[in-house]
């Protein structure tokens, strides 16, 4: 047994005991390979990072399946086994409570919490306030905003730290991880420059979104978001909140109300019909849809084109 396999064997035994004899499973799509680092990613953007930085030296599994909304992810015994066996678990504490619990119980010594890389923004960041107002009575907010990947420069910094963590788990290939993180940083900085240029000159700078997921994007590119609901997309907005958002949309002559790929568009459609606007998808990239052939970079570029159209950017 090689040195890296020893912790995995111990973790596997622990997982079997914890699950009452349910066999723990290797990451999806990969048999346990002692030559590859087993990485479990809690949801898609972290999977994207791990795959791009790890390359063929890692076997990455994603706990959140394509098409599923990841906030309220429930883990089955097999997935708890994946967490227990992993050599590195990449997650964002506070975003998925059931993942937090599984990590605390089974992988606390092998986990990388990306929320620790840079201070998270508050939920109110990037939001809309009238001058002299302290915010509307029912403005969704409170707590910290986990959607840090919507700022490509923040995601690049997480990638740098992930390379360092992979290098600790697999010292022989540490320089490879660092090189791939550097290359990915270049791609993300190019994407950031495209957003900055593409959103520099626009007729409007307010976006009305189905849930308050876009604070990092709006703060980075000097936009303002008006969220119909707060940080969790399945929260039902009150009639008062719907009326407030409709008033905001009319005031700023919003032509588009945005909804998401993984949640129902009904509330966005209701407001759009009331104010005479159309609807369009603005993807927070919490996960990929089942029919998506793209990745983080392509979905972000689609978001940029959608924003340029909706905000009449030149």
PyMOL commands that set and color helices and strands:
alter all, ss='L'
color gray80, all
select helices_A, chain A and resi 3-18+44-57+77-85+97-106+108-110+114-116+148-150+152-169+171-198+215-220+239-251+266-275+296-310
alter helices_A, ss='H'
color red, helices_A
select strands_A, chain A and resi 37-41+58-62+88-91+111-113+206-211+224-229+256-259+278-281
alter strands_A, ss='S'
color yellow, strands_A
deselect
rebuild
show_as cartoon
